[in-house]
Amino acid sequence: MEYSDEKKESMKSAYKSYVLRKVLFVLVLVSVVVICAGVSLTLGSRNIDFFEAYRLLFQHILGATYEQGSTIWWDDFVVWEVRLPRILVAVVAGAALAVAGAVIQSIVKNPLADPYTTGISSGAVFGVALAMSLGFVVIQGTGGSIAVTINAFIFGMIPAVVIILVSRFRNSTSVTIILAGIAMSYLFSALGTLVMLMSSEEDLHGIYLWQIGTLQYVEWSTLPVMTVCTIAGSLLCVLIANKLNILSAGDATAKSLGLDTDGLKTLCLLVVSLMTASVVSYVGIIGFLGLVAPNVVRLVLGADNRYIIPASMMVGAAFLVFTDTLSRLITSVEVPVGVVMAFIGGPIFLLIILLNKRGV
């Protein structure tokens, strides 16, 4: 069908407007993340002005020093050593879980999927329980939080690897991936429960805190591995966003267009698993974020993964910073962020279901 030049120009203009709106939406979300982080820097037992907090950050980066014990020295210490690492971890973890959720929902074509669909959370809990209760560590010579982190990462990746192998079987479908993930979750959950039955009260408390997710004990050393995995994984997901769009049309259609669907699913599962495991192994299991963030974005932007993935990153980052700030402030005793996330994420997801005209 031939279009007139006027019609072609009209279509080009409409497409440019379409892209501009989506890009502007993502940029607005970036500013929301910055504002949430700035507000979080000012809140806590020591009140620090919004602009003062950012001034202290820039001064610290430029090498400013203060008299030890002075008011400004304490302000700098609180901002740089206490609050900033926690906020950055929240930004990175939120972005990683949201991207992982968006990708896993695309490859299994199910908006109810989340980053833990592959059983990573259950495997990680088992690894943590082994380290805390029985003193079993995969890499000998490590101890304390390092041993727990390594165990969580390695045992979290075991069910993910099994799912990847299952996905390579001929005629395996998205439903197969979900069912295999459920099977692995139940298996490792049972193993973790057996270990916890032999645990002391103190060990059970540590495992419990880890199961529901908390940012209370993060520090600067928490960031490097998580950040590298998140940046690399997110960039790769953005680069293959067009292929994910094709895959969403169905495996048969995607194959007819020359797409290696099995290879793409394997790559996505590997990337999602690494990103999720890198977060879970440091901060525990933070539920709902990877489920809610992509669905919120789809209500606004539609189904184009080229925009869903970066927008989900920003929504996930802002959401986790916001909920972690609430977890520090709502009571005199800090509430684990995973609990606050569930309280907020549950009603939001229910609202999404009600607003989604197509149904979930």
ZATI-655062 format. One record per residue (C-alpha): residue in three letters; x, y, z. Coordinates in steps of 0.25 Angstrom, whole numbers, plus 2048, in hexadecimal, padded with zeros to 3 digits. Layout:
ZATI-655062
<marlum "Ala",<X,Y,Z>>
...
//
This chain:
ZATI-655062
<marlum "Met",<800,800,800>>
<marlum "Glu",<806,80D,7FC>>
<marlum "Tyr",<804,81A,805>>
<marlum "Ser",<805,828,800>>
<marlum "Asp",<810,831,805>>
<marlum "Glu",<807,838,80E>>
<marlum "Lys",<803,82B,815>>
<marlum "Lys",<811,827,816>>
<marlum "Glu",<815,834,81D>>
<marlum "Ser",<809,833,826>>
<marlum "Met",<80D,824,82A>>
<marlum "Lys",<81B,829,82D>>
<marlum "Ser",<817,834,835>>
<marlum "Ala",<80E,82B,83D>>
<marlum "Tyr",<819,821,83F>>
<marlum "Lys",<822,82C,844>>
<marlum "Ser",<818,831,84E>>
<marlum "Tyr",<816,823,853>>
<marlum "Val",<825,821,855>>
<marlum "Leu",<826,82E,85C>>
<marlum "Arg",<81B,82C,866>>
<marlum "Lys",<821,81F,86A>>
<marlum "Val",<82F,825,86B>>
<marlum "Leu",<82A,830,873>>
<marlum "Phe",<823,827,87C>>
<marlum "Val",<830,81F,87F>>
<marlum "Leu",<837,82C,882>>
<marlum "Val",<82D,831,88B>>
<marlum "Leu",<82F,823,893>>
<marlum "Val",<83E,826,893>>
<marlum "Ser",<83B,833,89A>>
<marlum "Val",<831,82C,8A4>>
<marlum "Val",<83C,823,8A8>>
<marlum "Val",<846,82E,8AB>>
<marlum "Ile",<83B,835,8B3>>
<marlum "Cys",<838,829,8BB>>
<marlum "Ala",<847,827,8BE>>
<marlum "Gly",<849,835,8C2>>
<marlum "Val",<83D,835,8CB>>
<marlum "Ser",<842,828,8D1>>
<marlum "Leu",<84F,82E,8D4>>
<marlum "Thr",<849,838,8DD>>
<marlum "Leu",<840,82F,8E5>>
<marlum "Gly",<844,828,8F1>>
<marlum "Ser",<848,82A,900>>
<marlum "Arg",<851,835,8FB>>
<marlum "Asn",<849,83F,8F3>>
<marlum "Ile",<851,845,8E7>>
<marlum "Asp",<84C,84F,8DD>>
<marlum "Phe",<849,84A,8CF>>
<marlum "Phe",<853,854,8C8>>
<marlum "Glu",<85D,852,8D4>>
<marlum "Ala",<85D,843,8D2>>
<marlum "Tyr",<861,845,8C3>>
<marlum "Arg",<86B,850,8C6>>
<marlum "Leu",<872,846,8D0>>
<marlum "Leu",<873,83B,8C6>>
<marlum "Phe",<879,844,8BC>>
<marlum "Gln",<883,84A,8C6>>
<marlum "His",<887,83C,8CB>>
<marlum "Ile",<889,838,8BC>>
<marlum "Leu",<892,844,8BB>>
<marlum "Gly",<89A,840,8C7>>
<marlum "Ala",<895,849,8D2>>
<marlum "Thr",<898,845,8E0>>
<marlum "Tyr",<893,84A,8ED>>
<marlum "Glu",<897,84B,8FC>>
<marlum "Gln",<894,83D,902>>
<marlum "Gly",<888,83D,90B>>
<marlum "Ser",<883,84B,906>>
<marlum "Thr",<874,84C,901>>
<marlum "Ile",<878,84D,8F2>>
<marlum "Trp",<881,841,8F4>>
<marlum "Trp",<875,838,8FA>>
<marlum "Asp",<86C,83D,8EE>>
<marlum "Asp",<877,839,8E4>>
<marlum "Phe",<878,82C,8EB>>
<marlum "Val",<869,829,8EB>>
<marlum "Val",<867,82D,8DD>>
<marlum "Trp",<873,826,8D7>>
<marlum "Glu",<875,819,8E0>>
<marlum "Val",<867,816,8E5>>
<marlum "Arg",<85D,81B,8DB>>
<marlum "Leu",<863,81C,8CD>>
<marlum "Pro",<868,80D,8CC>>
<marlum "Arg",<85A,809,8D1>>
<marlum "Ile",<853,812,8C6>>
<marlum "Leu",<85C,80E,8BB>>
<marlum "Val",<85A,7FF,8BE>>
<marlum "Ala",<84B,802,8BE>>
<marlum "Val",<84C,808,8B0>>
<marlum "Val",<854,7FD,8AB>>
<marlum "Ala",<84C,7F2,8B1>>
<marlum "Gly",<83F,7F8,8AD>>
<marlum "Ala",<844,7FA,89F>>
<marlum "Ala",<849,7EC,89D>>
<marlum "Leu",<83C,7E5,8A3>>
<marlum "Ala",<833,7EE,89A>>
<marlum "Val",<83B,7EB,88D>>
<marlum "Ala",<83C,7DC,891>>
<marlum "Gly",<82D,7DC,893>>
<marlum "Ala",<82A,7E3,886>>
<marlum "Val",<833,7D9,87E>>
<marlum "Ile",<82E,7CD,885>>
<marlum "Gln",<81F,7D1,882>>
<marlum "Ser",<822,7D3,874>>
<marlum "Ile",<829,7C6,871>>
<marlum "Val",<81E,7BE,878>>
<marlum "Lys",<813,7C7,873>>
<marlum "Asn",<80D,7C8,881>>
<marlum "Pro",<80B,7D5,889>>
<marlum "Leu",<80B,7CD,896>>
<marlum "Ala",<819,7C8,895>>
<marlum "Asp",<824,7CF,89D>>
<marlum "Pro",<833,7CD,89E>>
<marlum "Tyr",<832,7C2,8A8>>
<marlum "Thr",<82A,7B9,89E>>
<marlum "Thr",<836,7B1,89C>>
<marlum "Gly",<837,7AD,8AA>>
<marlum "Ile",<843,7B6,8AE>>
<marlum "Ser",<83D,7BB,8BB>>
<marlum "Ser",<83B,7AD,8C0>>
<marlum "Gly",<849,7A8,8BC>>
<marlum "Ala",<84F,7B4,8C2>>
<marlum "Val",<848,7B2,8CF>>
<marlum "Phe",<84D,7A4,8D0>>
<marlum "Gly",<85B,7A9,8CE>>
<marlum "Val",<85A,7B3,8D9>>
<marlum "Ala",<854,7A9,8E2>>
<marlum "Leu",<860,7A0,8E0>>
<marlum "Ala",<86A,7AB,8E3>>
<marlum "Met",<863,7B0,8EF>>
<marlum "Ser",<85E,7A3,8F5>>
<marlum "Leu",<868,798,8F1>>
<marlum "Gly",<874,7A1,8EE>>
<marlum "Phe",<874,79B,8E0>>
<marlum "Val",<87B,7A4,8D6>>
<marlum "Val",<87E,7A1,8C7>>
<marlum "Ile",<88B,7A9,8C7>>
<marlum "Gln",<893,7A4,8D3>>
<marlum "Gly",<89B,7AF,8DB>>
<marlum "Thr",<890,7B9,8DA>>
<marlum "Gly",<887,7BD,8E6>>
<marlum "Gly",<87D,7C6,8EB>>
<marlum "Ser",<874,7CE,8E2>>
<marlum "Ile",<87E,7CB,8D6>>
<marlum "Ala",<87B,7BC,8D7>>
<marlum "Val",<86C,7BF,8D8>>
<marlum "Thr",<86C,7C7,8CC>>
<marlum "Ile",<874,7BD,8C4>>
<marlum "Asn",<86B,7B2,8C8>>
<marlum "Ala",<85F,7BA,8C5>>
<marlum "Phe",<864,7BD,8B7>>
<marlum "Ile",<869,7AF,8B3>>
<marlum "Phe",<85D,7A8,8B9>>
<marlum "Gly",<854,7B2,8B3>>
<marlum "Met",<85A,7AF,8A5>>
<marlum "Ile",<858,7A0,8A6>>
<marlum "Pro",<849,7A0,8A3>>
<marlum "Ala",<84B,7AB,899>>
<marlum "Val",<855,7A2,891>>
<marlum "Val",<84B,796,892>>
<marlum "Ile",<840,79F,88C>>
<marlum "Ile",<849,7A4,881>>
<marlum "Leu",<84C,795,87E>>
<marlum "Val",<83E,792,87E>>
<marlum "Ser",<83B,79D,874>>
<marlum "Arg",<845,797,86A>>
<marlum "Phe",<83C,78B,869>>
<marlum "Arg",<835,78A,85C>>
<marlum "Asn",<827,78F,85C>>
<marlum "Ser",<828,795,86A>>
<marlum "Thr",<81F,7A1,86B>>
<marlum "Ser",<81D,7AD,874>>
<marlum "Val",<814,7A4,87D>>
<marlum "Thr",<81F,79A,87E>>
<marlum "Ile",<828,7A5,884>>
<marlum "Ile",<81E,7A9,88E>>
<marlum "Leu",<81B,79B,893>>
<marlum "Ala",<829,797,893>>
<marlum "Gly",<82C,7A4,89C>>
<marlum "Ile",<820,7A0,8A5>>
<marlum "Ala",<826,792,8A7>>
<marlum "Met",<834,797,8AA>>
<marlum "Ser",<82E,7A1,8B4>>
<marlum "Tyr",<827,796,8BB>>
<marlum "Leu",<833,78D,8BB>>
<marlum "Phe",<83D,798,8C1>>
<marlum "Ser",<832,79D,8CA>>
<marlum "Ala",<831,78F,8D0>>
<marlum "Leu",<840,78E,8D2>>
<marlum "Gly",<841,79B,8D8>>
<marlum "Thr",<836,798,8E2>>
<marlum "Leu",<83D,78B,8E6>>
<marlum "Val",<84A,793,8E9>>
<marlum "Met",<842,79E,8F1>>
<marlum "Leu",<83C,793,8FA>>
<marlum "Met",<84A,790,8FF>>
<marlum "Ser",<84D,79F,901>>
<marlum "Ser",<84F,7A6,90E>>
<marlum "Glu",<845,7B2,911>>
<marlum "Glu",<850,7BC,90E>>
<marlum "Asp",<853,7B6,900>>
<marlum "Leu",<844,7B5,8FD>>
<marlum "His",<843,7C4,900>>
<marlum "Gly",<84E,7C7,8F6>>
<marlum "Ile",<848,7BE,8EB>>
<marlum "Tyr",<83A,7C4,8ED>>
<marlum "Leu",<840,7D2,8EB>>
<marlum "Trp",<847,7CE,8DF>>
<marlum "Gln",<83A,7C7,8DA>>
<marlum "Ile",<832,7D3,8DA>>
<marlum "Gly",<83D,7DD,8D5>>
<marlum "Thr",<843,7E8,8DC>>
<marlum "Leu",<84D,7F4,8D9>>
<marlum "Gln",<851,7F6,8E7>>
<marlum "Tyr",<85F,7F0,8E6>>
<marlum "Val",<864,7F4,8D9>>
<marlum "Glu",<870,7FC,8D7>>
<marlum "Trp",<879,801,8CC>>
<marlum "Ser",<87F,7F3,8CA>>
<marlum "Thr",<871,7EE,8C6>>
<marlum "Leu",<871,7F7,8B9>>
<marlum "Pro",<87B,7F2,8B0>>
<marlum "Val",<877,7E4,8AB>>
<marlum "Met",<868,7E8,8AC>>
<marlum "Thr",<86B,7F5,8A4>>
<marlum "Val",<873,7EE,899>>
<marlum "Cys",<869,7E3,897>>
<marlum "Thr",<85D,7ED,896>>
<marlum "Ile",<864,7F6,88C>>
<marlum "Ala",<869,7EB,883>>
<marlum "Gly",<85C,7E3,884>>
<marlum "Ser",<853,7F0,882>>
<marlum "Leu",<85B,7F4,876>>
<marlum "Leu",<85A,7E7,86F>>
<marlum "Cys",<84B,7E6,872>>
<marlum "Val",<849,7F4,86B>>
<marlum "Leu",<851,7EF,85F>>
<marlum "Ile",<849,7E3,85D>>
<marlum "Ala",<83B,7EA,860>>
<marlum "Asn",<837,7EA,852>>
<marlum "Lys",<839,7DB,852>>
<marlum "Leu",<831,7DA,85E>>
<marlum "Asn",<826,7E1,857>>
<marlum "Ile",<826,7D7,84C>>
<marlum "Leu",<826,7CC,856>>
<marlum "Ser",<819,7D1,85C>>
<marlum "Ala",<812,7CF,84F>>
<marlum "Gly",<813,7C0,852>>
<marlum "Asp",<81E,7B5,850>>
<marlum "Ala",<819,7B1,842>>
<marlum "Thr",<818,7BF,83D>>
<marlum "Ala",<826,7C2,842>>
<marlum "Lys",<82C,7B6,83C>>
<marlum "Ser",<826,7B9,82F>>
<marlum "Leu",<82D,7C7,82F>>
<marlum "Gly",<83A,7C0,831>>
<marlum "Leu",<83C,7C2,840>>
<marlum "Asp",<843,7B7,848>>
<marlum "Thr",<838,7B7,853>>
<marlum "Asp",<83F,7AC,85B>>
<marlum "Gly",<84C,7B3,85B>>
<marlum "Leu",<846,7C0,85F>>
<marlum "Lys",<83E,7BA,86B>>
<marlum "Thr",<84B,7B3,870>>
<marlum "Leu",<853,7C0,86F>>
<marlum "Cys",<847,7C8,876>>
<marlum "Leu",<846,7BD,881>>
<marlum "Leu",<855,7BE,884>>
<marlum "Val",<855,7CD,884>>
<marlum "Val",<849,7CE,88D>>
<marlum "Ser",<84F,7C3,896>>
<marlum "Leu",<85C,7CA,898>>
<marlum "Met",<856,7D8,89B>>
<marlum "Thr",<84C,7D2,8A5>>
<marlum "Ala",<856,7C9,8AC>>
<marlum "Ser",<860,7D5,8AD>>
<marlum "Val",<855,7DD,8B4>>
<marlum "Val",<84F,7D1,8BD>>
<marlum "Ser",<85D,7CD,8C2>>
<marlum "Tyr",<85F,7DB,8C8>>
<marlum "Val",<852,7E0,8CD>>
<marlum "Gly",<849,7D4,8CD>>
<marlum "Ile",<83B,7D1,8C6>>
<marlum "Ile",<834,7DE,8C4>>
<marlum "Gly",<826,7DA,8BE>>
<marlum "Phe",<81C,7E1,8B5>>
<marlum "Leu",<826,7EB,8AF>>
<marlum "Gly",<829,7E3,8A3>>
<marlum "Leu",<81A,7DF,8A1>>
<marlum "Val",<814,7ED,8A3>>
<marlum "Ala",<81E,7F7,89C>>
<marlum "Pro",<81D,7F1,88E>>
<marlum "Asn",<80E,7F0,88F>>
<marlum "Val",<80D,7FF,894>>
<marlum "Val",<816,803,888>>
<marlum "Arg",<80D,7FB,87E>>
<marlum "Leu",<801,802,882>>
<marlum "Val",<807,80F,87E>>
<marlum "Leu",<810,80B,872>>
<marlum "Gly",<80A,7FF,86C>>
<marlum "Ala",<812,7F2,868>>
<marlum "Asp",<81E,7F8,861>>
<marlum "Asn",<82A,7F2,869>>
<marlum "Arg",<833,7FD,863>>
<marlum "Tyr",<82D,806,86D>>
<marlum "Ile",<827,7FD,877>>
<marlum "Ile",<835,7F8,87C>>
<marlum "Pro",<83C,806,87F>>
<marlum "Ala",<82F,80B,885>>
<marlum "Ser",<82D,7FF,88D>>
<marlum "Met",<83C,801,892>>
<marlum "Met",<838,80F,897>>
<marlum "Val",<82B,80B,89D>>
<marlum "Gly",<831,7FF,8A5>>
<marlum "Ala",<83D,808,8AA>>
<marlum "Ala",<833,813,8AE>>
<marlum "Phe",<82A,809,8B5>>
<marlum "Leu",<834,802,8BD>>
<marlum "Val",<83B,80F,8C1>>
<marlum "Phe",<82D,814,8C6>>
<marlum "Thr",<829,807,8CD>>
<marlum "Asp",<837,806,8D4>>
<marlum "Thr",<835,815,8D9>>
<marlum "Leu",<828,811,8DF>>
<marlum "Ser",<82D,805,8E5>>
<marlum "Arg",<837,80E,8ED>>
<marlum "Leu",<82D,818,8F1>>
<marlum "Ile",<81F,812,8F4>>
<marlum "Thr",<823,80C,901>>
<marlum "Ser",<82E,80E,90C>>
<marlum "Val",<833,800,908>>
<marlum "Glu",<837,7FE,8FA>>
<marlum "Val",<82D,7F5,8F2>>
<marlum "Pro",<834,7ED,8E7>>
<marlum "Val",<832,7F3,8D9>>
<marlum "Gly",<82C,7E6,8D4>>
<marlum "Val",<820,7E7,8DD>>
<marlum "Val",<81D,7F5,8D9>>
<marlum "Met",<81E,7F2,8CB>>
<marlum "Ala",<814,7E7,8CC>>
<marlum "Phe",<80A,7F0,8D4>>
<marlum "Ile",<80B,7FA,8C8>>
<marlum "Gly",<80E,7F1,8BC>>
<marlum "Gly",<802,7E8,8BF>>
<marlum "Pro",<7F7,7F3,8BE>>
<marlum "Ile",<7FE,7F9,8B2>>
<marlum "Phe",<7FE,7EC,8AB>>
<marlum "Leu",<7EF,7EA,8AE>>
<marlum "Leu",<7EC,7F8,8A9>>
<marlum "Ile",<7F4,7F4,89C>>
<marlum "Ile",<7EC,7E8,89A>>
<marlum "Leu",<7DF,7F0,89B>>
<marlum "Leu",<7E4,7FB,892>>
<marlum "Asn",<7E9,7F2,887>>
<marlum "Lys",<7DE,7F1,87D>>
<marlum "Arg",<7E4,7E5,876>>
<marlum "Gly",<7E5,7DD,883>>
<marlum "Val",<7F1,7D7,88A>>
//
